[in-house]
Amino acid sequence: MSYKTDIEIAREAQKKPIKDIGDRLGIPYENLLPYGHDKAKIGQDFINSVQDRKDGKLILVTAINPTPAGEGKTTTTVGLGDGLNKIGKNAMICIREASLGPNFGMKGGAAGGGYAQVVPMEDMNLHFTGDFHAITSAHSLLAAMLDNHIYWGNEQEIDIRRVALRRVVDMNDRALRQITASLGGVANGYPREAGFDITVASEVMAILCLAKDLKDLEKRLGDIIVAYRRDKTPVFCRDIKAEGAMTVLLKDAMQPNLVQTLENNPAFVHGGPFANIAHGCNSVIATSTALKLTDYVVTEAGFGADLGAEKFMNIKCRKAGLAPSVVVCVATVRAMKMNGGVAKADLGPENVEAVEAGCPNLGRHIENLKSFGVPVVVAINHFVTDTDAEVQAIKDYVADHGAEAIVSQHWEFGSKGSEALAIRVAEIADADTGNFAPIYPDDMPLFEKIETVAKRIYRADEVLADKSIRDQLKSWEDQGYGNLPVCMAKTQYSFSTDPSLRGAPTGHSVPVREVRLSAGAGFVVVVCGQIMTMPGLPRKPASETIHLNDDGQIEGLF
């Protein structure tokens, strides 16, 4: 049996005018800033007007560690949102925007899949409403103003050996990881080592996704540490007077984007920090506004639960005062087989033994999620090749770990395939049995916070860090930053820092290569193992097959 591609399904969508989607949420048309007929931003005045309303239930969708077999976390998020609406609940979804880097690299798209998609799919996966371009421009303005400040007399006495700000571009480009800037003579400034990160790793991206409003945004931008003086005192963005102009560039990007699912249910798509190198959640302003507008909000956290969900709980919820009512952990039969040692080419035949061998990865995530005091449901994202015996093996394993696994066929059938999952998730959310709390307190020393995540979430025996890193953390504590959470930058493919080590490894170490203070965002980035904050393209990037067909339609976004 042949199936339509994601993009073919998206093209056939019967989209409603964005005004109708706004009407359903009670958003007057004058409070929408339309970007064409099928997407719009939400005006700040309307957002301010609903702040006194009671919050709905927050549902987090996360997943096992990603494998080439596929997990379908965004697809499940969309399918669950549609399922909740199908059973009569007032629900919407909140997901992240797509970065051009992975779209043209490995993923090829990030708007869901099959009959559980957000549309307009092509727009979302490309330039959308220009938010990422605005973030890149604001960050680039800060970098330009910093070098300009140094050139014109360096009033702040910046030590050019200690410039902390890296530039950004929203593309995978390994050649830019480490560069030499300002070559070419006196007129071009002072030569120094520099480098680029991908835009989704920019502190400006993190700030936009954690700020409550434009005033908070400007204050946080001003708090960015851009460099240090010879006496190692920090120089802030506000010291070179850049935060005002940056806020102007981000004014529209700060407002959530309203779109719809294939079934015409509302969705906020806003912000897009990666979970393997940043905090991996959509914006606080989108999530908090959605909670005021509907009874259930389904959101996702990037990559596996050891990264995205951990940061959602310890960073986003802590900063925004949010608490999920239930967590849905997505798994697939195929991914369990890969964790059990089966090669991707051999995933087709039934192999219950391999499923059982791979289930400890899922079990580890269930245990970790429960440690935050939140009830957990496992969604088995169904593939047409799954057998009853393989599915039952996962259900039995999950039951033994004190949770429930429910098959969902949203990819193939849309909301008809996710009704059972939606019914159970709503029941658990309504029961209010959770007792959410982050896994470490604000006042714990920074290195102990790193150890807590490494030992409790990754099950590492130890954290390896040079004296210089420990001294840097202690220095930040002395400067008043000791109460910040930590943001672990680590491979998404394993609980360890070795991407090839699948399953549920124990007895490993977590080497810390570098720490970065994101004072504006309000966390300390901990770079572990060989993870890069500027990814590279694979040997055969998706961009090789992305093109316009003879009808002017985009091909290659899956």
C-alpha positions in Angstrom: 0.0 0.0 0.0 1.4 3.4 -1.0 1.0 6.5 1.2 1.0 10.1 0.3 4.0 12.2 1.4 3.7 14.8 4.1 4.0 17.6 1.6 1.3 16.1 -0.6 -1.0 15.8 2.4 -0.3 19.4 3.4 -1.1 20.7 -0.1 -4.5 19.1 0.1 -5.3 20.8 3.4 -8.6 22.6 3.6 -7.3 25.6 5.5 -9.6 28.1 7.1 -8.9 31.8 7.0 -6.7 32.8 10.0 -9.5 35.1 11.1 -11.7 32.1 11.8 -9.0 30.4 13.8 -8.6 33.6 15.8 -12.4 33.8 16.3 -12.4 30.3 17.8 -9.9 31.5 20.4 -11.8 34.7 21.1 -9.1 36.9 19.5 -10.7 39.9 17.7 -9.5 40.4 14.2 -8.0 43.8 15.1 -5.6 42.0 17.5 -4.3 39.7 14.7 -1.3 40.8 12.6 -1.9 38.7 9.4 0.9 37.3 7.4 -1.1 36.3 4.4 -4.4 34.4 4.7 -3.2 31.5 6.9 -0.9 32.8 9.6 -0.9 35.8 11.9 0.8 37.2 15.0 -1.1 37.9 18.2 -1.0 41.6 19.3 0.5 42.4 22.7 -2.6 44.3 23.8 -4.7 41.2 23.5 -2.1 39.1 25.3 -2.1 41.6 28.2 -5.9 41.5 28.3 -6.2 37.8 29.1 -3.6 37.6 31.9 -6.2 37.4 34.7 -7.9 34.3 33.3 -7.5 30.9 34.8 -4.9 28.6 33.3 -5.8 25.5 31.4 -4.0 22.1 31.8 -0.5 21.9 30.5 0.5 18.6 28.7 4.1 18.0 27.8 5.0 15.7 25.0 8.6 14.3 25.0 10.2 11.1 23.7 12.9 8.5 24.0 16.3 9.3 22.6 16.0 9.8 18.8 17.1 7.1 16.4 17.2 6.9 12.6 14.1 4.7 13.0 12.0 7.8 14.0 9.9 8.6 17.0 7.4 11.3 15.8 7.3 13.6 18.8 5.9 16.6 16.9 3.6 14.4 15.0 2.3 13.0 18.3 1.9 16.5 19.7 -0.2 17.5 16.8 -2.2 14.3 16.8 -2.9 14.5 20.5 -4.1 18.1 20.1 -6.4 17.1 17.3 -7.6 14.1 19.4 -8.5 16.3 22.4 -10.6 18.5 20.1 -12.2 15.5 18.6 -13.4 14.2 21.9 -14.9 17.6 22.7 -12.1 19.3 24.6 -11.1 22.9 24.0 -7.4 22.4 23.2 -4.5 23.8 21.2 -0.9 23.0 20.6 2.3 25.0 21.1 5.4 23.9 19.2 8.7 25.4 18.1 9.6 27.0 14.8 11.9 25.2 12.4 15.5 26.1 11.9 16.8 26.3 8.3 20.0 24.4 9.4 18.4 21.0 10.0 15.7 21.5 7.4 18.4 21.6 4.7 20.6 19.2 6.6 19.1 16.0 8.0 15.4 16.6 8.9 13.9 18.2 5.9 11.0 19.6 7.9 9.5 20.1 11.4 5.8 20.5 11.2 4.5 17.0 12.1 3.8 14.3 9.6 1.1 12.3 7.8 -2.4 13.4 8.9 -1.0 15.1 12.1 0.5 18.2 10.7 0.5 22.0 11.2 0.0 24.1 8.1 1.2 26.0 6.1 3.9 23.3 6.2 6.2 24.9 3.6 6.1 28.3 5.2 6.7 26.9 8.6 9.8 25.0 7.4 11.3 27.9 5.5 11.1 31.7 6.4 7.7 31.6 8.1 7.0 35.1 9.6 10.7 36.0 9.7 11.3 35.5 13.5 14.6 33.7 13.0 15.8 36.3 10.7 15.0 39.0 13.2 16.8 37.1 15.9 19.9 36.6 13.7 19.8 40.4 12.8 19.5 41.5 16.4 22.4 39.2 17.4 24.4 40.5 14.5 23.7 44.1 15.4 25.1 43.4 18.9 28.2 41.8 17.5 28.7 44.7 15.1 28.2 47.3 17.9 30.6 45.4 20.1 33.4 45.5 17.5 32.5 49.1 16.7 32.9 50.0 20.4 36.3 48.5 20.5 37.3 50.3 17.3 36.2 53.7 18.4 38.3 54.0 21.6 37.1 51.1 23.7 35.6 53.2 26.4 34.6 50.1 28.4 38.2 48.9 28.3 37.3 45.5 26.8 40.1 43.0 26.7 39.8 41.8 23.1 41.2 38.4 24.1 38.1 38.0 26.3 35.3 38.8 23.9 32.5 36.3 24.9 30.0 37.0 22.1 30.0 34.7 19.1 28.2 35.5 15.9 25.3 33.4 14.6 23.7 32.3 11.3 20.7 30.0 10.8 22.5 27.4 8.8 24.7 24.4 9.4 28.2 25.6 8.4 31.1 23.9 10.1 33.6 26.2 8.3 32.4 29.1 10.6 32.9 27.3 13.9 36.3 29.0 14.4 37.4 32.0 12.4 39.7 35.0 12.5 37.9 38.3 12.3 39.0 41.9 11.4 41.8 41.0 9.1 42.8 43.5 6.4 44.5 46.3 8.2 43.9 49.2 10.7 40.6 50.3 9.1 39.0 46.9 9.8 39.6 46.8 13.5 41.7 44.6 15.8 42.3 41.0 14.5 41.0 38.3 16.9 39.7 34.8 17.0 35.9 34.5 16.7 33.3 32.0 15.6 29.7 31.4 14.7 27.0 29.4 16.4 23.7 28.4 14.7 20.9 31.0 15.4 19.0 28.5 17.6 21.9 28.4 20.0 22.0 32.2 20.3 21.3 33.7 23.7 19.0 36.1 21.9 16.8 33.2 20.9 16.8 31.9 24.5 15.9 35.3 25.8 13.0 35.7 23.3 11.7 32.3 24.3 11.9 33.1 28.1 10.9 36.8 28.2 7.4 37.7 29.4 6.9 40.8 27.4 8.9 43.5 25.5 10.0 45.3 28.7 11.3 42.0 30.1 12.9 41.3 26.7 14.8 44.6 26.7 16.0 44.1 30.2 17.3 40.6 29.5 19.0 41.7 26.3 20.8 44.3 28.3 22.0 41.6 30.7 23.9 39.7 28.0 27.6 39.5 28.8 29.5 40.4 25.7 33.1 40.5 26.9 35.3 40.9 29.9 37.8 43.6 30.9 41.4 42.8 31.9 40.4 42.6 35.5 37.8 40.0 34.4 34.8 42.2 35.2 31.9 41.6 32.8 30.9 44.0 30.0 27.2 43.9 29.4 25.1 44.6 26.3 23.7 47.6 28.0 27.2 49.0 28.5 27.5 49.4 24.8 23.9 50.6 24.5 22.6 48.0 22.1 19.6 46.6 23.9 17.1 49.3 22.7 17.8 48.8 19.0 17.8 45.0 19.4 14.4 45.2 21.0 13.2 47.2 18.0 14.4 44.5 15.6 12.6 41.9 17.8 9.3 43.7 18.4 7.2 41.6 16.0 9.3 38.5 16.5 8.3 38.5 20.2 4.6 37.9 19.4 3.4 34.3 19.0 2.5 33.0 15.5 -1.0 31.6 15.1 -1.6 28.8 12.5 -3.7 25.7 12.3 -3.5 21.9 12.1 -4.8 19.9 9.2 -8.1 19.6 11.1 -8.3 23.4 11.6 -7.4 23.3 15.3 -5.4 26.3 16.6 -1.7 26.2 17.1 1.0 28.6 18.3 4.3 28.1 16.6 6.9 30.4 18.2 10.6 30.3 19.0 13.0 27.4 18.4 16.0 26.8 20.6 17.5 23.3 20.1 17.4 21.0 23.0 20.8 19.5 22.5 22.6 22.9 22.6 20.0 25.2 24.1 16.8 24.8 26.3 14.6 23.2 23.6 11.2 24.7 24.3 8.9 27.0 22.5 8.4 30.5 23.9 7.0 31.2 27.4 4.7 34.0 26.0 3.1 31.5 23.5 2.6 28.8 26.2 1.3 31.1 28.9 -1.0 32.8 26.5 -2.4 29.5 25.2 -3.1 28.4 28.7 -5.4 31.5 29.1 -7.3 30.7 25.9 -8.0 27.0 26.1 -8.6 24.3 28.6 -5.7 22.1 27.5 -2.4 23.1 25.9 -0.2 20.4 24.3 3.4 21.4 24.0 6.6 19.6 23.2 10.2 19.6 24.4 13.0 18.9 21.9 14.8 15.6 21.4 14.7 12.9 24.1 13.3 13.5 27.6 16.9 13.5 29.1 17.4 16.8 27.2 14.2 18.5 26.2 12.0 17.5 29.1 14.7 18.0 31.7 15.2 21.6 30.5 11.5 22.2 30.2 11.1 21.2 33.9 14.3 22.7 35.3 14.5 25.9 33.2 11.2 26.8 31.5 8.8 25.8 34.2 11.1 27.2 36.9 11.4 30.6 35.1 7.8 30.9 34.0 6.0 29.4 37.0 4.5 26.6 34.9 3.6 23.0 36.0 2.6 20.2 33.6 -0.3 18.1 34.6 0.8 15.1 32.6 3.8 14.0 30.4 3.4 11.9 27.3 6.6 10.0 26.4 6.6 9.0 22.7 8.1 5.7 21.6 8.0 3.5 18.6 8.4 -0.3 18.0 11.1 0.5 15.4 13.1 2.6 17.8 12.9 0.0 20.5 14.3 -2.5 18.0 17.2 -0.2 17.2 17.9 0.3 20.9 17.9 -3.5 21.1 20.7 -3.8 18.5 18.8 -4.2 15.2 20.2 -2.3 12.2 17.9 0.1 10.4 17.8 -2.1 7.3 16.5 -5.0 9.4 13.6 -3.3 11.2 10.9 -4.8 9.0 10.5 -8.4 10.3 8.9 -9.0 13.7 11.4 -9.2 16.5 9.8 -9.2 19.9 13.1 -10.1 21.6 14.8 -7.0 20.2 11.9 -4.8 21.3 12.2 -6.1 24.8 16.0 -5.6 24.7 15.5 -2.0 23.7 12.8 -1.1 26.2 15.2 -0.1 29.0 15.8 3.2 27.2 12.1 3.9 27.5 12.1 2.7 31.1 14.9 5.1 32.0 12.9 8.0 30.6 9.7 7.0 32.5 11.7 6.9 35.8 13.3 10.3 35.1 10.0 11.9 34.3 8.3 10.5 37.3 11.1 12.0 39.5 9.7 15.5 38.7 6.4 14.5 40.4 4.3 14.3 37.2 2.2 11.3 35.9 3.5 9.7 32.7 1.7 8.1 29.8 3.6 6.4 27.0 2.3 7.0 23.4 3.2 4.2 21.0 3.4 6.1 17.8 2.2 3.3 15.5 3.9 2.3 12.2 2.0 0.1 9.7 4.8 -2.6 10.1 4.3 -3.0 13.8 2.9 -6.3 14.9 0.5 -7.0 17.8 3.2 -9.0 19.7 5.7 -6.2 19.4 3.2 -3.6 20.6 2.2 -5.8 23.5 5.8 -6.2 24.5 6.1 -2.4 25.0 2.7 -2.3 26.9 3.8 -5.0 29.2 7.2 -3.4 29.9 5.6 0.0 30.6 3.0 -1.6 32.9 5.8 -3.2 34.9 7.3 0.4 35.3 4.0 1.7 36.8 2.8 3.6 33.7 0.4 3.0 30.8 1.2 2.7 27.1 -1.4 3.6 24.5 -1.2 3.0 20.8 -1.9 6.1 18.7 -2.4 6.0 14.9 -2.6 9.7 14.3 0.0 9.7 11.5 -2.3 7.4 9.4 -5.8 8.5 10.6 -5.4 11.9 12.2 -7.6 12.5 15.3 -9.5 9.3 14.6 -6.3 7.4 15.4 -5.5 9.4 18.6 -8.8 9.4 20.4 -7.8 6.7 22.9 -4.7 8.6 23.8 -6.6 11.9 24.1 -9.2 10.4 26.4 -6.7 8.9 28.8 -4.4 12.0 28.8 -7.4 14.3 29.6 -8.5 12.0 32.4 -5.1 12.1 34.0 -4.8 15.9 33.5 -8.2 16.5 35.1 -7.4 14.3 38.1 -4.7 16.7 39.2 -2.5 14.0 40.8 0.8 15.6 39.9 3.1 17.3 42.4 5.6 18.9 40.1 9.0 20.2 41.3 12.4 20.7 39.6 15.0 18.1 40.6 17.4 20.7 42.2 16.9 23.9 44.2 18.0 27.4 43.1 20.5 27.7 45.9 22.5 24.5 45.0 26.0 25.3 43.8 26.4 25.3 40.0 28.7 22.3 39.8 26.4 20.3 42.0 23.5 21.1 39.7 25.5 19.7 36.8 26.3 16.6 38.8 22.6 16.2 39.8 21.5 16.2 36.1 24.4 13.9 35.1 23.8 11.4 37.9 20.0 11.5 38.2 19.0 11.9 34.6 22.0 10.4 32.6 22.9 7.9 35.4 26.6 8.9 35.0 29.1 7.9 37.8 30.9 11.3 37.6 31.3 14.6 36.0 34.8 15.3 34.6 35.7 19.0 34.7 39.1 20.8 34.7 40.0 23.1 37.6 39.6 26.1 35.2 35.9 25.1 34.7 35.2 24.7 38.4 36.9 28.0 39.1 34.8 29.7 36.4 31.6 28.3 38.0 32.8 29.5 41.4 33.6 33.0 40.0 30.0 33.2 38.6 28.6 32.2 41.9 30.6 35.0 43.6 29.2 37.4 41.0 25.6 36.5 42.0 24.8 33.9 39.3 24.8 30.9 41.5 21.0 30.6 41.6 20.7 30.0 37.8 19.8 26.6 36.4 22.1 24.7 34.1 21.5 24.0 30.4 23.3 20.9 29.3 24.6 20.8 25.7 25.0 17.1 25.0 24.4 14.6 22.2 20.7 13.8 21.8 21.4 10.2 20.8 22.4 8.7 24.1 22.1 9.2 27.8 25.9 9.4 27.7 28.1 11.8 25.8 28.8 8.9 23.3 26.2 9.1 20.5 26.7 5.5 19.6 25.8 4.2 23.1 22.1 3.4 22.9 19.8 1.8 25.5 20.2 2.8 29.1 23.9 2.9 29.9 25.3 3.3 33.4 28.9 3.6 34.7 29.9 6.3 32.3 31.4 9.8 32.8 30.2 13.2 31.6 33.2 15.3 30.4 32.5 19.1 30.5 34.5 20.8 27.8 33.3 24.4 28.3 30.8 26.5 30.3 29.1 29.7 29.1 27.2 32.2 31.2 23.9 33.3 29.5 23.1 36.0 32.0 20.3 37.5 30.0 18.5 34.2 29.4 19.2 33.2 33.0 21.1 29.9 32.8 24.6 28.5 32.5 25.3 26.5 29.3 27.4 23.3 30.0 29.1 22.0 26.8 29.6 18.2 27.2 31.6 15.8 25.1 32.0 16.6 21.4 28.7 18.4 21.0 28.9 21.4 18.6 26.9 24.7 18.9 27.4 25.1 15.1 26.3 21.8 13.4 27.7 20.7 10.1 25.8 19.3 7.1 25.8 15.5 6.6 27.5 13.8 3.6 24.2 14.0 1.6 22.2 16.9 3.0 18.4 17.2 2.5 19.1 20.4 0.5 20.4 18.2 -2.4 16.8 17.1 -3.1 14.8 20.2 -2.2 13.7 22.0 -5.3 10.8 23.6 -7.2 8.9 21.4 -9.5 7.5 22.4 -12.9 4.4 23.8 -11.2 6.4 26.0 -8.9 5.7 23.8 -5.9 8.3 22.9 -3.3 9.6 19.3 -3.3 11.9 17.6 -0.9 10.5 18.9 2.4 9.1 15.7 4.0 
